[in-house]
Amino acid sequence: MRKDDTSDASRPDGRISSPETLHLRAATRALRLHLDELPVDFHFWGPSDQFLAECAFPFARQRYDCAESMIGAGFGGTVLGSLARSFFDDGLRWLWIGDDPANRRFALLGSMLEERNRVCVTLEWNHASCPILPRWFAPILGVTDLTGSSEMWLRAPAVPDQATLLNAFLSGVRPIHVAQDELLDAARGLIDLAGLRGAVMVLAHAGHGNLLGTQSSFTERGGIGHDLRPDHEALYMQVAAVGVTLTLIGVSRAIPESCPDEVPQRSFLMETLRLTTEIVNAATVIHGLRAPKKPRAAARRQSSSPRPAPLLRPTALLSPDDLLPDVNSADKVIEAAEQYYDAARSWAADPWQEDRPVNVASILTYGGAHSSLQAVMSTYDQPGSAVIAVFAARMLLEEAARFKWMVEGRTEDEIRHHFTQFFEEQRARRKKVLDELSGDGVARAKAERLLALPSNVTVITPYDSISRGRKPMPPIEKMLEIMGEPYPEPGWLNVAYSLLSQVTHSTPIGHLHMARFQGGTLHANEISPEMLGLALDAACLGSAHLIGISATFLSAGSQEARDHSLSLHRLAYDVHIRARLVHGLD
């Protein structure tokens, strides 16, 4: 198969694409092939912020390659959206750093300490432990100082959070002393589109793997929960392309020495911009969210004052004696996870065997759980693709916590109330997306189309059926705590979620866990055994809950479904018993 072949014949899903979608896919592949031509230099034992900056583009390029490779795969449609969401974070971050690299690059150090401290606080608040915490904080040894104990680390500010960066972007706030940068300014224009806040919410729903996010894989003729609808594919790949381009340009401004001398940097970046612009134009034809017709005068609302940062925990700082070598192995976890995966595919619920309506939430959850599990098990051992497994695993864990909370209660009334809260939450989130889109230059009808269900779906409960003064669902931390109750350390799932989020939020810690340094060679795009063990553990545990619960609903509580659910939970626990020796939690 030719590398530039993006025809339907090259895609496993067997669907027939529109000419517009085929044009977009050709453009996304062209950018991928172009970016893959760029060699990257790493400078060992230079400044720590230099090395962390040098990790950013290779990791972004890896995720872009993974996202593009998942188009038409026949599984993991929503996972592609989760990957795209991380590019939006990347784009804003490197747009901010690129505006003033001399003063902002070292904020990468502050961000890494902030994330370490967040993990320490999560361990503390959840009464959890992790005896190999230094492996999580410094998985790569021998490349630069990653202890975090020097004065430069301790006085470095952190990169602002996404909400602050988005407000700054929408309001046009930039440092007064910033010189005009033609390339950065051109890239800045690519990220702006009508209804940007609403589009970010669509990405966030995919990133969190919730019911609204899973609806992106609910198509007219595709596999339910597996394939990606064309308008969402267009939005996701546009954001992915712009994000990786902004990262490349921002990194080139922060560390120009990372570009090899033999590469004409400016012409390479100009070609990158041209290819990305083609993707934006092709995607806009499909999803319809065009650039604003007039410049934004200011952000419509300003972010509230940031919460005071928690006190820095001593365990966030390492000494050279704390560092642990990279000698772990996830082989036994892999063996157990493969047994679990075989069992998960050994029986399937058939919701259409009886002539009765099928609940959309149940079928989407069932299909989406199988799809995300397949994304994990089909990629964790493929060169350069293991990052997909981490994204899918976190989605499974998070949605499983929501479903676990929804179906549990001391009385039938409490369970019924949980169901009401769950579905009203989805309807309220849907309304918020539509309000954001239509309030920022997108016609309401066009916004509705972006969230519309297939024509063969009958909506029984109106979308506007939201109780006045409704009680929102508990925070994800509380639901993960409930899900972890059977374990020796119930709070371990909150720590697991925080560690998986390092990859999905593209933090410096996450970057380091997607590379290994062995025998004097840096193996980029190779996942650490700790992160792999945790991803497989979370994926099996999360999918056991989701498949078990939804299969029981779809089969009207059949004994077969309950037996299948019990079998999956037992096998998932076997995975956990082995994984806890690798990732160090529980």
Secondary structure, DSSP 8 states (H G I E B T S, - for coil): --TT--SGGG-TT-----HHHHHHHHHHHHHHHHHTT------TTS-HHHHHHHHHHHHHHHHHHHHHHTTT-SS-HHHHHHHHHHHHHHHHHHHHHHHSHHHHTTHHHHHHHHHHHHHHHHHHHTT---TTHHHHH----SSS--S--SHHHHH------HHHHHHHHHHT---TT----HHHHHHHHHH--TTHHHHHHHHHHHHHT-HHHHGGG--SSS-TTTS--HHHHHHHHHHHHHHHHHHHHHHHHH-GGGS-TTS-HHHHHHHHHHHHHHHHHHHHHHH-----SS---S-SS------------GGGS--GGG---S----HHHHHHHHHHHHHHTS----TTSSSS---HHHHHHHHHHHHHHHHHHHHTTSTTTHHHHHHHHHHHHHHHHHHHHHH--SSHHHHHHHHHHHHHHHHHHHHHHHHHHHTTT--HHHHHHHT---TT----S-TT---TT------HHHHHHHHTTTSSSTTHHHHHHHHHHHHHTT-HHHHHTTEEEETTEEEET---HHHHHHHHHHHHHHHHHHHHHHHHHHTTS-HHHHHHHHHHHHHHHHHHHHHHHHH---
